[in-house]
Amino acid sequence: MSQSGKASIKRGKPSYFMSILGVTLVLFFLGVIGWLVINANKIVKNLKDDVTVSAYLRGDLNPKDSVALVTYLGAKPYIKNYVYVTKEMAKEKYLKDGNEGWDKILTENPLPNSIDFKVKEEYLNTDSLKAIRADLEQQTYVSEVAYPEAVVGKMTENLRTASIVMLVLAIILAIVVIILIDNTIKLAMFSNRFLIKTMQMVGATRWFIAKPMNVRAIINGAISGVIAVVAIWFLVMVAERYIPWMKAAHDNTSLFVLFAGLIFIGICITVFSTHRSVLKYLRMKLDDLY
């Protein structure tokens, strides 16, 4: 009986390697998708941060009127931050953008004073910006409110589409990951079915049989998660070295959450599938194991 038990254990050991490899591969692909989603969200956030709304002013306001208008704008709930841009500052920026000066043609600076501001993320959509423009253009000292309408419009439309696609992909991927890991663990446990049944036949309790295998499943899941994390980190470093925009979107906090999540998912699904397989073989009759 002892030799038979040892033989069963030896037969079961190679399956651990295959289960670790299988779970690692699945977690790796899941992590890559998660990393791409993080980069996409970071890029979108950077694009939103670059959107500037300009409220152009009528003529040269006296200090009292300027302060009143700035105070009015600063109290608005949609304002993230703002800056008062004088004619001279606007001209300096105009020339920095590579445009030619008008000194040979005009004697006065044709650019207006303006208040440039960033809008909070929840207001950065076509409908909200139209409402903001309508509100500000009612002010006596504001002649026009401008923002990149085409960019915002496409951004809103693309974000809506991308959100739906990512949600569908996330659901499909989650189902596929659970099924693949579950099947991988089932194959690994299949080689241990006689060992499980033998322990039950000699009087071992269900908990006594399941405990070491659950512990092993925790170790295997953690190993798979760590290997997947190392592989993804290496991929991130290589990608950021050759693709500049990925380096600009780098976010250590999000990556840490992703990596911790991968290890946690690896452990949870591995333990769940292992424990379920153990109970399955304990309920089966000996003849059904062949």
N, C-alpha and C positions, 0 to 999 in steps of 0.2 A: 504493500500500500504506500509505504514511504517512497520507494523508488518510482512508483507510478505518479505520485504527487510531484516529485522532483522533475520527472520527465515532462509533466504538463506545464510546470513553471518555465522550463527551458523552452518549450514550444511557444509559450506566450510572450517571452521576452522580445523576440524580433518584431512583434506586432506593435510594441510601444514606439519603436523608431518610425514605423510607417504612420502610426496615428499622429505622432508629433509632426512629421513632415507634412501630412495631409492638412492638419489644422493650421500649421504655419503658413502654408500656401494660401489657404482661404483667408486667413487674417491679413496676410500681406496684400492681397487684392482689395480686401475691404478697406484697409488702411490707405491704400493709394487713392481709392475713390474719395475717402474722407479728406485726404490732403488736398486733392483737386478742388473739392467743395470749399474748403477753408480758403484756398488761394482765390477762388472765384469771388467769395464774399468779401475778402480783403481788397481785391481789385475794385469791386463795385463800390466799397466804402471810400476808397481813395478817389474814385471818379466823382462820387457825391461831394466829397470835401473840396473838390476843385471847382464846383459850380458856384459862381459868384453872381449875385443880383446887384445891379447898379441903379440907384435912384438919382437921376440927373436933376440938378437944381436950376431954377430960373435966375439968370444973372448972378450978381454978387450980393449975397445976403449980408446984412449987418450982423454983428456977433450975437445980439439978442435973439434974432430969428433963427440963426444957425443952431444955437444952444437949444431953443425950443423944439426944433425939428429933430435934432439928434436925441433929445430926451424922449420925444414921442416915439421914435423908432426903437430906442433902447428898451422901452416898456412893453413892446410887442412880444407875445409868447413864442413866435416863430423865429426870432432873431437868435442866432448862435453867437456871432461876434460881428462887429462892424468897424469901419474906419472911414474917417472924413478925408476925401481926396480933393485937394485943391487943383486949380488949373495947372500950376507949375508941376505938381506931382503927376498929373495925367499926361502932360507933355513929356516928362522924363520917361515915363513908362512907354509912351507911344514911340519914342526914339529908340528905346532899348529893344523893342520888338522888331527893329530893323527897318522901320518906316523912314522916309525922307522928311526932313524938316520943311517948314513953310515960310521961313524967315525972308526968303527972297521974294515972296509973293504977298504975304500978309504982314502987317505991322503989329497986329494983336493976336493973342492966343484964342483960337476959336473953340477950344475944348471947354466944356462946362465943368463947374464944380460938381462933385457927386458924393453920395454916401454909398460905399460898397459894403455889402454884408453877406454873410453865409447863413443859410437857412438850416434849421434843425432837420434831422433825417426824416422825421414823420411828416414834414411839410414839403419834402422834396419830390413833388409829383405835379403833373400838369394842372390839375384842378386847383390845388392849393396855391400854386404860384400865380395862376390867373386871378384868384381872389385877392392875393397880396398886391398884385399890380393894380387891380381896380381900386383897392383901398388907398394905396399911396398916391395914385394919380389924382385923387380927389383933393389932396392937400394943395394949398395955394402955391407953395414954393417948389413943388415937384413938377417938372415938365414932362418927364418920361421915366418909365421903369423898364429896364431891359435885362434879359437873361438868355442863355442859349436854349431857345425853345426846342429846336430839332434834337439836340443832345438829350434834354430832359424827357422829351416825348418818346424817343427810342429807348432810353434807359428804363422808363416806366414799363413800356410794352415788353421789352426783352426780359426784365426782371420778373414780370408776371409769368411769362412763358417758361423761363428758366426755373422758377420756383415749382411750377407744376411738374416739369420734367424731372427735376431733382427729387421731388417727393415720390413720384412713381418709381424712379430708379432705386431710391432708398428702400422702399417697401419690397420691391422685387429682390433686391440684393440681400436684404435681411432674411427673407424667406429662403433664398438659395444658400446663404451662409449657414443657416440653422440646419437645413436638410443635408448639406455636404458634410458638415462637421458631425452630425448625428450618424450618417452612414459610415463615415470614417471610423468613428468610435465603435460602431456595431461590428465592423469587420475586425477591429482589434480585439474586441471582447469575444468574438466567435471562437478564437483559438483557446480561450480560457474556459469554455463552457463545461468541459469535463472536470476541470479543477473545481469550479464552482459547485457542480453537482456532487463531486466526491466529498467536499467539505460538508455539504448539507447531509449527506448520507451517514457521515460519522458523528452527527449530532451538533454541528456548529450552528449557532443562531444566525438569523438573517443579518443582524447588525455586525456580528463578528466577521462574517464573510464579506460584507459590503464595505466595511470600514477601511481596510488596507487598499482596496481598489479605488475607493473614493479619494483617499489620500494621494494615491499614485496619479489619479486623474487631475487633482489640483496641481501637482508638480508638473505633469505633462502639459496641462493648459498654460501654466505660468511660463514654462520653457518655450512653448510655441509662441506665446505672446511676446516674450523678450526677443526671440529670434526675428519675428516679424517686425518688431519695432526697430531693431538694429538695421535690418535690411531696408526699411522705409527711410530711416535717418540717412543711410548711405545714399539712397536714391535722391533724397532732398538735397544733400550736399552737392552731388554731381549736377543735378538739374539747376540749382542756383548758381553754380559756377559758370554754366554755359548759357543760361537764360536769365538776363538781367531783371526782367519784370517779376520773375518768381522770387528773386532775392529781395526785391522791394516789397513784396507781399509777405515776407517771412514774419511769422507770429509765434514766438516761443510758448506763450500761454496756451494758445489753441492746439499746438502740437503736443504739449504735455497732456492736455485733456484727451486728445485723440489716442496717444500712446497708452495712457492709463486705461482708457475705455477698451482698447484692443486686448490688453492683458486680462481685464475683468471679464470681457465677453468670452475669451478663450477658456478661462477657468470655469465660468458658469455653465457654458454649453457642454464642456467636456465632462464635468461632474454630473450634470443632469443626464447626459446620454449614457455615461458609465453606470450610474445607479439604476437607470431604467433597464439597461441590458442585464445587469445582475439579477434584478427582480424577475425579468422575463425567463432567464434560465432556471431560476429557483422554482418557478411555477411549472416548468415543462417536465414531462416524464422522461425517464432515462432513455427509453427507446426513441423518443423524438429528437434526441441530440445527434443521432447518427444521420 
